[in-house]
Amino acid sequence: MESMGSSSVSAGSAGDAGSAGEPSTAEVSKPEASTAELVEQLRADRLWLLQQIDGGRWPELRLDLAALERELGQVLEQAQEKLNLGSNS
């Protein structure tokens, strides 16, 4: 089965970092990375995943990946709401 690559939130593996068509492996996991930066990177990774699914990649996992993408979208919306509420206090 083909590797999906590493999430840019984790350290990633040296073998697939920087491959064409894969999400960036920006060092967002540094301690000084803000929650907003992490949410933004997850949004970018979600978009990449959606593009891969729409492009026909991993057809045997399409339904599971689409469900994962929807759930990630919901989590990101909730995180954004919490961030917005926290900044208004």
Secondary structure as UniProt FT lines:
FT   TURN            8..9
FT   TURN            14..18
FT   TURN            20..21
FT   TURN            28..29
FT   TURN            31..32
FT   HELIX           35..54
FT   TURN            55..56
FT   HELIX           59..61
FT   HELIX           62..87
//
